[in-house]
Amino acid sequence: MIWKVPITICSYRDLGVKGGREKTGKERGSFLYSLKLTIPLLILLAALSVIGTLIPQNAPEQQYLQLYSKETYSILRDVGLLDMYHSWWFMGVLVLLAVNLSACSLKRLPGVWRQVREAKRGYARLATYLTHVSVLLILLGGLVGAVWGFKGYVQIAEGESVEGIFLNNPQRARIPLEFTVRCDAFRVDFYPDGSPKEYISTLTFMEGEKVVLDHVPLRVNHPITYRGLTFYQASYGISDRSSRAVVEVRKRGGRGNSITVKLGQGEMKPIPGTGAQIGFMKYRAKVHDFGEGILLVLFTPGSVPESFWLFKRFSGIEGLQVGDFIFVFKELKKKYYTGIQITHDPGVPIVWVGCSLLVTGMVLTFTFRKPQKREFAQEA
């Protein structure tokens, strides 16, 4: 038996050979569509991504100084590794990769189009170029977001408003908003072990005196978008400036009635009927194993200021004796602040279009490609 197998022979043109002789001279600009450029660019991007993961990006200076020496911090900052994804050299790598991909696609397009028409191998091969275009759009969206986008952060105490945010960069530059954001209320629910279960901010957006969005809930993983900015619920805490410590003060020996003093953090008030003053320095939900406590300072005429911790669990009826006074920590009227992350990324729509084209191109390439048929003839 003899098996006859038809074999398709590539032309000299398809092999890059002219007149049966191999081209010896390099074409102008061949380096741009060479794998010798593509592979190093991909390796470089992978390495930079690892570096950007290991080195915290856009963190405060104090955080970097806890991790590195001052000299190392200065070098990393000057090189641009602390804000790497906005550096000119990182964007340059992305641009060069886009140019390389474009050059490769344009170089091969005529040959692929000729094979599609002459060999009738199916138009699905052209879907590869749709995939290439999608990658270019994703790179373009990333560049647009890096150049014209930003990320910021702001803390808003309950009942207060802000008209500006601070950028997430080492300089912590403040940029104004064209509107006002007010935190109407904040609620946090806890599990039995004390860990937060859910926290929600209620926000109102105003244009001047006009309310545009009223009492909108902001939850974790449920952002709010307004005027091109996206607001994410990021953190929360007790507002030191807005919270008030309630302290009961009375003279030692039971002389006179007890006096209730309400103090904000950093605030100092006189103790009525005496020449002494009391100041509220700081609050801690847990001080070692003593629980909730406040740090106070007592100023008595003719005496050195005396600071002391006043714990709620140990105050009781007797209270804590300091100097000529007895202090009782009654309560802390807490006001929370909400920590909100704000992002502006004009490249997101471009990235979404690129992702849609990428999926479409992959489906067309692998689903509608016609398999190459081989015919076998049998002779006896």
PLY file of the C-alpha trace (Angstrom):
ply
format ascii 1.0
element vertex 380
property float x
property float y
property float z
element edge 379
property int vertex1
property int vertex2
end_header
0.00 0.00 0.00
1.15 3.48 -0.80
-0.07 6.50 1.26
-0.22 9.80 -0.61
-0.04 12.85 1.67
-0.37 16.35 0.10
2.06 18.81 1.69
1.66 22.58 1.49
4.91 24.26 0.49
5.57 27.78 1.78
6.72 30.31 -0.77
10.05 32.05 -0.55
8.19 35.22 0.36
6.56 33.56 3.39
9.93 32.33 4.62
11.51 35.73 4.29
13.64 34.50 1.35
13.87 36.40 -1.92
14.97 34.73 -5.09
15.99 31.57 -3.22
18.58 33.48 -1.23
18.26 34.44 2.45
18.23 38.11 3.32
21.50 39.03 4.91
20.90 42.73 5.58
18.85 43.89 8.57
15.68 45.82 7.79
15.36 49.30 9.17
13.60 49.28 12.54
13.75 45.48 12.84
14.68 45.77 16.51
11.25 47.22 17.30
9.45 44.02 16.21
12.06 41.61 17.48
11.61 39.09 20.30
14.97 40.33 21.55
13.04 43.41 22.69
9.75 41.76 23.72
11.18 39.20 26.13
13.39 41.66 28.10
10.45 44.09 28.37
8.17 41.40 29.80
10.85 40.26 32.25
11.47 43.87 33.28
7.76 44.51 33.87
7.49 41.33 35.96
10.52 42.35 38.05
9.15 45.88 38.57
5.81 44.44 39.65
7.58 42.34 42.29
9.51 45.40 43.51
6.30 47.43 43.67
4.76 44.69 45.82
7.70 44.40 48.21
8.19 48.16 48.66
5.10 49.97 50.04
3.87 52.54 47.55
2.83 56.10 48.51
3.16 55.49 52.24
3.88 58.29 54.76
7.49 59.22 55.38
7.31 57.98 58.98
6.39 54.49 57.78
9.37 54.36 55.43
11.75 55.54 58.16
10.55 52.66 60.33
11.47 50.20 57.56
14.62 51.77 56.09
17.43 54.06 57.11
17.24 57.73 56.16
19.86 57.24 53.41
18.00 54.26 51.91
14.72 56.18 52.06
16.30 59.12 50.20
17.67 56.83 47.48
14.34 55.02 46.99
12.50 58.34 46.84
14.91 59.95 44.36
14.91 56.90 42.08
11.10 56.84 42.11
10.55 53.42 43.68
8.17 54.84 46.29
5.71 55.98 43.59
6.84 53.59 40.91
3.66 53.27 38.87
3.63 57.03 38.20
7.34 57.31 37.39
8.43 58.34 33.90
10.62 55.28 33.43
7.84 52.81 34.30
5.49 54.52 31.85
8.35 54.49 29.33
8.56 50.70 29.60
4.81 50.44 28.94
5.08 52.74 25.90
8.00 50.74 24.51
6.06 47.50 24.97
3.09 49.01 23.14
5.33 50.14 20.27
6.92 46.68 20.10
3.52 44.94 19.98
2.24 47.36 17.33
5.34 46.89 15.17
5.08 43.08 15.42
1.41 43.15 14.45
1.89 45.48 11.48
4.90 43.47 10.28
3.01 40.17 10.16
-0.38 41.48 9.04
0.28 41.45 5.24
1.56 37.86 5.32
-1.33 36.62 7.43
-3.85 38.40 5.20
-2.27 36.81 2.11
-2.42 33.35 3.66
-6.06 33.87 4.64
-7.03 34.84 1.09
-4.82 32.46 -0.90
-4.75 29.38 1.30
-8.31 29.93 2.57
-7.27 29.03 6.11
-10.11 30.93 7.75
-10.66 34.51 8.81
-10.48 33.49 12.46
-6.70 34.01 12.24
-7.36 37.74 12.07
-8.89 37.55 15.54
-5.34 37.42 16.84
-5.00 41.06 15.87
-8.16 41.87 17.76
-6.42 40.43 20.82
-3.36 42.58 20.07
-5.53 45.69 19.88
-7.15 44.79 23.21
-3.74 44.56 24.90
-2.81 47.94 23.45
-6.03 49.44 24.81
-5.36 47.98 28.26
-1.85 49.49 28.21
-3.30 52.81 27.03
-5.89 52.79 29.83
-3.14 52.13 32.37
-1.07 55.03 31.03
-4.06 57.41 31.05
-4.84 56.45 34.65
-1.19 56.87 35.70
-0.87 60.33 34.14
-4.27 61.89 34.83
-5.62 59.74 37.66
-4.97 59.91 41.39
-5.77 58.27 44.72
-6.54 60.19 47.88
-7.70 59.75 51.44
-9.74 61.75 53.91
-11.08 61.36 57.44
-14.47 62.87 58.30
-15.81 62.94 61.85
-19.52 62.50 62.44
-21.40 65.72 61.78
-18.44 67.36 60.02
-17.71 68.19 56.38
-14.67 68.31 54.10
-13.97 70.14 50.87
-10.58 68.63 50.05
-8.62 65.38 50.14
-4.98 64.38 50.61
-3.21 62.49 47.85
-1.64 59.10 48.53
1.91 60.20 47.83
4.92 60.90 50.06
4.18 64.65 49.93
0.56 64.17 51.06
-0.49 67.11 48.90
-3.99 68.44 49.49
-6.27 69.01 46.51
-9.63 70.79 46.77
-12.92 69.24 45.77
-15.52 71.12 43.75
-18.19 70.04 46.23
-18.65 69.30 49.94
-18.93 65.89 51.58
-20.57 65.63 55.01
-20.63 62.60 57.30
-24.11 62.58 58.81
-23.66 59.42 60.85
-21.45 56.40 61.31
-22.41 52.97 62.60
-20.24 49.98 63.42
-21.48 46.52 64.43
-19.24 44.07 66.25
-19.01 40.30 66.58
-19.14 38.80 70.09
-15.32 38.65 70.17
-15.12 42.42 69.61
-13.99 42.38 65.96
-15.89 44.68 63.57
-18.70 43.00 61.68
-19.83 45.89 59.47
-19.35 49.62 59.40
-21.40 52.08 57.39
-21.02 55.80 56.74
-23.97 57.99 55.84
-22.79 60.75 53.50
-24.35 63.85 51.99
-22.91 65.54 48.89
-23.54 69.27 48.46
-22.88 71.80 45.72
-22.66 75.03 47.67
-25.83 75.08 49.76
-27.65 72.66 47.46
-27.90 69.02 48.53
-27.24 66.75 45.54
-27.05 63.33 47.21
-28.71 63.09 50.59
-27.89 60.48 53.27
-26.26 57.97 50.93
-24.94 54.82 52.70
-21.30 53.96 52.05
-20.45 50.32 52.82
-17.36 48.18 52.39
-17.19 46.91 48.77
-20.14 49.17 47.85
-18.54 52.43 46.65
-20.23 55.67 45.68
-19.33 57.42 42.41
-19.89 61.14 42.06
-18.51 63.55 39.45
-15.86 61.13 38.23
-14.63 60.29 41.75
-15.20 56.93 43.43
-15.53 56.83 47.23
-14.61 53.64 49.12
-15.19 52.84 52.78
-11.63 52.16 53.94
-11.35 52.52 57.73
-12.80 54.08 60.85
-11.79 55.12 64.33
-12.68 57.22 67.34
-12.33 60.92 66.67
-10.01 62.30 69.34
-10.97 65.85 68.50
-14.74 65.32 68.61
-15.06 62.82 71.48
-15.64 64.06 75.04
-14.44 62.51 78.31
-16.83 62.92 81.24
-14.93 63.16 84.55
-16.38 63.61 88.02
-14.22 65.67 90.41
-14.62 66.25 94.13
-12.45 67.46 96.98
-10.75 64.98 99.25
-12.47 64.43 102.56
-15.90 64.82 101.04
-15.88 68.61 101.25
-18.33 70.12 98.77
-20.38 68.58 96.00
-18.92 66.62 93.10
-18.37 68.49 89.81
-18.79 67.03 86.32
-16.25 68.20 83.75
-16.51 67.40 80.02
-13.20 67.53 78.16
-12.17 67.12 74.56
-8.73 65.72 73.78
-6.12 68.45 74.12
-8.57 70.64 76.01
-7.98 72.14 79.45
-10.66 73.42 81.82
-10.62 74.94 85.32
-12.09 73.02 88.22
-14.86 75.35 89.48
-14.34 76.76 92.96
-10.61 76.00 92.93
-7.56 77.45 91.30
-6.68 74.10 89.71
-7.10 73.05 86.08
-7.52 69.66 84.49
-6.48 68.68 80.97
-7.39 65.68 78.80
-4.29 64.37 76.99
-5.28 61.11 75.29
-7.69 58.17 75.28
-6.93 54.48 74.85
-9.48 51.70 74.50
-7.00 49.36 76.18
-3.98 50.29 78.29
-2.00 47.14 78.99
-4.39 44.90 80.99
-6.26 47.74 82.69
-8.82 48.29 79.93
-10.29 51.61 78.88
-8.50 54.69 80.23
-7.79 58.38 79.75
-4.58 60.30 80.44
-5.19 63.48 82.43
-2.90 66.22 83.73
-3.62 68.25 86.86
-2.34 71.82 87.19
-2.35 73.11 90.78
-1.04 76.59 91.68
2.43 76.35 93.23
2.82 72.67 92.29
4.40 70.77 89.42
1.84 69.52 86.83
0.94 65.91 87.55
-0.17 63.48 84.83
-1.99 60.22 85.56
-4.06 57.51 83.90
-7.67 57.24 85.01
-9.21 53.83 84.30
-12.91 53.29 84.01
-12.94 49.81 85.55
-10.94 50.89 88.61
-12.58 54.24 89.31
-15.70 52.93 91.04
-17.29 55.04 93.74
-14.06 55.82 95.53
-12.28 57.11 92.44
-8.58 57.92 92.18
-6.96 60.35 94.62
-4.55 62.82 93.01
-3.39 65.79 95.06
-6.35 67.37 96.82
-8.92 65.84 94.47
-10.67 62.59 93.73
-11.35 61.75 90.08
-13.88 59.31 88.63
-13.94 58.35 84.95
-17.68 58.28 84.15
-17.73 57.73 80.38
-16.32 58.69 77.03
-18.90 60.15 74.66
-17.42 58.72 71.50
-17.68 60.18 68.05
-16.33 58.11 65.22
-14.57 59.27 62.10
-14.85 57.50 58.78
-11.78 56.91 56.64
-12.63 57.19 52.95
-10.42 56.40 49.96
-11.11 58.46 46.83
-9.91 57.44 43.38
-10.08 59.08 39.99
-9.04 56.89 37.05
-10.09 58.16 33.61
-8.43 55.11 32.02
-10.95 52.62 33.44
-13.42 52.84 30.48
-10.55 52.22 28.07
-9.41 49.20 30.09
-12.96 47.80 30.10
-13.16 48.11 26.30
-9.78 46.41 26.02
-10.88 43.54 28.28
-14.06 43.06 26.22
-12.08 42.92 22.99
-9.60 40.52 24.60
-12.35 38.05 25.49
-13.94 38.44 22.04
-10.63 37.88 20.28
-9.85 34.76 22.30
-13.31 33.30 21.63
-13.00 33.94 17.88
-9.47 32.57 17.76
-10.07 29.28 19.57
-13.72 28.60 18.75
-14.15 29.47 15.07
-10.72 28.49 13.76
-11.08 25.83 11.09
-8.76 22.87 11.62
-6.38 22.10 8.79
-7.52 19.01 6.90
-5.21 16.39 5.54
-6.48 14.00 2.86
-5.09 10.55 2.56
-5.40 8.46 -0.61
-4.91 4.75 -0.45
-3.60 2.72 -3.34
-3.37 -0.99 -3.35
0 1
1 2
2 3
3 4
4 5
5 6
6 7
7 8
8 9
9 10
10 11
11 12
12 13
13 14
14 15
15 16
16 17
17 18
18 19
19 20
20 21
21 22
22 23
23 24
24 25
25 26
26 27
27 28
28 29
29 30
30 31
31 32
32 33
33 34
34 35
35 36
36 37
37 38
38 39
39 40
40 41
41 42
42 43
43 44
44 45
45 46
46 47
47 48
48 49
49 50
50 51
51 52
52 53
53 54
54 55
55 56
56 57
57 58
58 59
59 60
60 61
61 62
62 63
63 64
64 65
65 66
66 67
67 68
68 69
69 70
70 71
71 72
72 73
73 74
74 75
75 76
76 77
77 78
78 79
79 80
80 81
81 82
82 83
83 84
84 85
85 86
86 87
87 88
88 89
89 90
90 91
91 92
92 93
93 94
94 95
95 96
96 97
97 98
98 99
99 100
100 101
101 102
102 103
103 104
104 105
105 106
106 107
107 108
108 109
109 110
110 111
111 112
112 113
113 114
114 115
115 116
116 117
117 118
118 119
119 120
120 121
121 122
122 123
123 124
124 125
125 126
126 127
127 128
128 129
129 130
130 131
131 132
132 133
133 134
134 135
135 136
136 137
137 138
138 139
139 140
140 141
141 142
142 143
143 144
144 145
145 146
146 147
147 148
148 149
149 150
150 151
151 152
152 153
153 154
154 155
155 156
156 157
157 158
158 159
159 160
160 161
161 162
162 163
163 164
164 165
165 166
166 167
167 168
168 169
169 170
170 171
171 172
172 173
173 174
174 175
175 176
176 177
177 178
178 179
179 180
180 181
181 182
182 183
183 184
184 185
185 186
186 187
187 188
188 189
189 190
190 191
191 192
192 193
193 194
194 195
195 196
196 197
197 198
198 199
199 200
200 201
201 202
202 203
203 204
204 205
205 206
206 207
207 208
208 209
209 210
210 211
211 212
212 213
213 214
214 215
215 216
216 217
217 218
218 219
219 220
220 221
221 222
222 223
223 224
224 225
225 226
226 227
227 228
228 229
229 230
230 231
231 232
232 233
233 234
234 235
235 236
236 237
237 238
238 239
239 240
240 241
241 242
242 243
243 244
244 245
245 246
246 247
247 248
248 249
249 250
250 251
251 252
252 253
253 254
254 255
255 256
256 257
257 258
258 259
259 260
260 261
261 262
262 263
263 264
264 265
265 266
266 267
267 268
268 269
269 270
270 271
271 272
272 273
273 274
274 275
275 276
276 277
277 278
278 279
279 280
280 281
281 282
282 283
283 284
284 285
285 286
286 287
287 288
288 289
289 290
290 291
291 292
292 293
293 294
294 295
295 296
296 297
297 298
298 299
299 300
300 301
301 302
302 303
303 304
304 305
305 306
306 307
307 308
308 309
309 310
310 311
311 312
312 313
313 314
314 315
315 316
316 317
317 318
318 319
319 320
320 321
321 322
322 323
323 324
324 325
325 326
326 327
327 328
328 329
329 330
330 331
331 332
332 333
333 334
334 335
335 336
336 337
337 338
338 339
339 340
340 341
341 342
342 343
343 344
344 345
345 346
346 347
347 348
348 349
349 350
350 351
351 352
352 353
353 354
354 355
355 356
356 357
357 358
358 359
359 360
360 361
361 362
362 363
363 364
364 365
365 366
366 367
367 368
368 369
369 370
370 371
371 372
372 373
373 374
374 375
375 376
376 377
377 378
378 379
